């Protein structure tokens, strides 16, 4: 069985820089055996953001790719703060927020971009937790997706 780090390497994806807080909060907090990640945005490899609203500036597939990019930013934060993806035992909860038009109804499909990434990294059993995917009237800096999550750490 491959480790999370080996699974990530096999995907051939590149992590963006771990995002820095733009407000008064911690991007990552460990409490006992739990790791909490604050809401993360669409940070690209060059540190810039994917910008736009689904249904206006981008289509659903671009939104799903944006959610995967948020997942990559989250992985970057995990590695920067606890050293290795292998220290995460499982995904517990994901909350995905989608900046979309009022008539958009496929928020879960968009957030699958992140959930599918986590499933590929930690496997079907440990990489899929409980989840909510909701629409928002706007998100900071007009990013299309923001996601926060909770993980259980290996002890």
N, C-alpha and C positions, 0 to 999 in steps of 0.2 A: 504494500500500500504506500502510495506516494505521500510526502508531506505537503502542507499548504504551500510552502516556499517552492517545492518542486512543481506542484500543480500550476502555480502562478508563472513560473519560468517557462513551462510548456505552452502557455497561452501566447507567448511572444509579445506581450503588451509592456508598455513603459509607464512607470509611475511618474506623476507630476510631483513638483515639490510639495511637501506638507504645507497646507495653508496656514497662515498666521492669523490669529484672532483680529477681527476688525471692530471689536467692541469689548465690553467688560465680561469676559467668560473664558473658560478653559476649553480648548478643542477636544481634550481627552481627559478622562478621570478614571482612575482605578479605585474601586472600593471592594476590598476583600478579593473575591474571585470573579468580580464583574468589571467589565470595561465599558464605559459609556462614551459615545462620541457625540459631540454637539452637531448641530446642523452643518453639513458640508455643501459647498456649491460646486460648480462646474469648472474646476481648475484644470487648465490644459498643461501640457509638458513645459511650455514656455512661461507658465505662471499667470497667463491671461485667463479670462473667463469666457466660456461660451455664453452668449447673450441672445435673448429672444423669447418670445411667447409662442407657445404651441397653438397653432390655429391662425396665427398672424404672420410671424416671422419664420416659422419652421413647421415641418410636417411631423407626423407621429414617429416615423422612423428616426428622424434627427433627434427627437425628444428622447427616444429609447437610447440612442448613442450618448446623449448628454447625461442620462442617468447612469450609464456605464462609466462615464468619465467621473461622475461624483463618487461612484464606488471605488475607482482608482485613487482618488484623492483621499478617501477614507483609509484605504490600505496603506497609503503613504504616511498618514498620521499614525496608524498603528505601528508601523515599522519605526518611525521616528521616536515614538514614545515608549514602546516596550521591546523594541529590538528585532522582533521576528514575527511573521504571520503564524509560525508554528506554535506560538504561545497562546493562541486563541483555540479553545476547545470547540466552541460552536457559536453560531449566530442565534441570539435569542429573539430580538425584535428589531424591525426596520419600520421607520415612519417616513414615507415618501410624499413630498409636496410638489405638485406640478403647477407651474404658471401657465394657465391655458385660458382660452376663451370660455365664456359662460356656457356655450353649447357643447363643449368637449366632454366626452363621457368615458374615455378609455385610459384613465389615470393608471390603473393596474398594469396595463400593457407597457406604458412608459417606464414605470418603476421596475418592471422585469429586467430592464437593462442592468440595473445594480444587482438585483436578486440572482440573475443568471450568472453574473460574475462571481458572487459569493459562493454559489453552488459549485462552480467550477474550481474555486480555490479550496474550499473546505469539504467538498463532496455533498451529495444529495442529503445524507443523514444529518450532517453537522452544519452545512452551509445554508440551510433553509430554516428560517424561524417564523414566528408569527409576524404579520405585517399589516400596515394600513397604507393606502395610497389615496391621497385626497387632492382636490383641486383648490387652487388659491387664486385670488383676484390679482395678486402681484407677489413678487419675491424680490429680495434685495438685489440692487443693480440690474434688475430685469433678467436675472438668470432663469432658465427654463425649469430647473429642478433643484430642490434642496432635500437632503436626506439626513436623518439622524438614526443612530442604531445603538443597540446594547448587545454585548457579547459575554460569554462565559470564558474565563481563562483556564488553562490547564494548571493544575496545582502541583 
